[in-house]
Amino acid sequence: MSEANGAATPQSLIREELLALSAYHVPASAGMVKLDAMENPYPLPDDLAAGLGALLGAAPVNRYPEADARALKASIRRALDVPAGCDILLGNGSDEIIQLLAMAVAKPGAVLASVEPTFVMFRMIATFTGLRYASCPLRADFSLDMDAVLHMLEAERPAVMFLATPNNPTGNTFARADIERIAAAAPGLLVVDEAYYAFGDSSHLELAARLPNVLVMRTFSKLGMAGLRLGFLVGAPAWLEQLDKLRLPYNVNVLTQIAATRLLDSYPALAAQAAAIRVDRSVLAEALRAVPGAEVFPSEANFLLFRIPRAAALFDALVARGVLVKNVSRAHALLADCLRVTVGTPAENRRFIAALHEAVADLG
Ligand SMILES: *Cc1c(COP(=O)(O)O)cnc(C)c1O
């Protein structure tokens, strides 16, 4: 009826590429052992939680937040080795920073590139912002196929390339020498996404100071602050100054600024949780390897990717037993029969392993 008088409909008005997308799906998880989203399974230590309650109660929520979040940036510098010559740009999660970068380079015909399989938001945000997405496959062991990457850079000339290391959903890291070769060959920016830096031994922050086209992105989501939504980008002031023009003025709210500043001042407590999760990861990997048919891939993140016959049916059987992991088996050909499980508490990990043994036995 609205079409009769020429009024807009979603189908007539919204960009075709958005109409064609399906929304990012977050499954219901109430009451389940939730091992699908790379969250830190531990609540805040009691003393920290108590102190935070008082601080947040006194927060000036009637005022706009401090626009450039000076105190929070200083805490990030104190907690992490941000190179002296680099600036910090804050985002409402690092997802927002990916979007900022994409918007900044979205000239007609511009390309955003990555490797596959990887973090799905790279492709989705390219679509949101009118960029063309280009990618090349990893090898079967999820390492970089350098010939393919260099060929892609040459053929597609991407304005920006994202490389997540450790990579999601595969868990492995990429070789530093390869990353430097990619930076040298890239005609545009290379953004190294270190969302999982806390669970491995490598840092590429130093590249942001040394190489003119490299920026390094991190998030605190996987370190126990997923609910606060805070990510950041490190790089040369000349790049960050331009990106800052696109940032909406108060993108990091006052409660997040206060809470994250306080938590980062207790960074050793957060780092200790990450260290415990690393130990639990190897216990979990060992238990998974003992499940009939399971192949477990190396991980420097807070999750494990494993291949197992009839993965999709096993995923459903796990849900039926109250355990939620992520079924990535249809996300890419290289991920056939793969599931991804976040490292939880030791008790959660044991429940997952027990449920998986039952499910495998039931499916016969
Ligand atoms: C989780 C994740 C992010 C995004 O995290 P935010 O919660 O938006 O900060 C970015 N990159 C990778 C590779 C991730 O896995």
The ligand as an SDF file (V2000), in Angstrom:
LIG
                    3D

 15 15  0  0  0  0  0  0  0  0999 V2000
   36.7130  -10.2170   19.7120 C   0  0  0  0  0  0  0  0  0  0  0  0
   37.5260   -9.6580   18.6140 C   0  0  0  0  0  0  0  0  0  0  0  0
   37.5310   -8.2830   18.3160 C   0  0  0  0  0  0  0  0  0  0  0  0
   36.5240   -7.2930   18.8420 C   0  0  0  0  0  0  0  0  0  0  0  0
   36.4420   -7.0730   20.1320 O   0  0  0  0  0  0  0  0  0  0  0  0
   35.6260   -5.8920   20.7880 P   0  0  0  0  0  0  0  0  0  0  0  0
   34.8200   -6.5740   21.8070 O   0  0  0  0  0  0  0  0  0  0  0  0
   34.8130   -5.1730   19.7450 O   0  0  0  0  0  0  0  0  0  0  0  0
   36.6640   -4.9980   21.3370 O   0  0  0  0  0  0  0  0  0  0  0  0
   38.3880   -7.8230   17.3460 C   0  0  0  0  0  0  0  0  0  0  0  0
   39.1910   -8.6590   16.6700 N   0  0  0  0  0  0  0  0  0  0  0  0
   39.1980   -9.9720   16.9000 C   0  0  0  0  0  0  0  0  0  0  0  0
   40.1140  -10.8340   16.1200 C   0  0  0  0  0  0  0  0  0  0  0  0
   38.3600  -10.5220   17.8600 C   0  0  0  0  0  0  0  0  0  0  0  0
   38.3370  -11.8440   18.0480 O   0  0  0  0  0  0  0  0  0  0  0  0
  1  2  1  0
  2  3  1  0
  2 14  2  0
  3  4  1  0
  3 10  2  0
  4  5  1  0
  5  6  1  0
  6  7  2  0
  6  8  1  0
  6  9  1  0
 10 11  1  0
 11 12  2  0
 12 13  1  0
 12 14  1  0
 14 15  1  0
M  END
$$$$
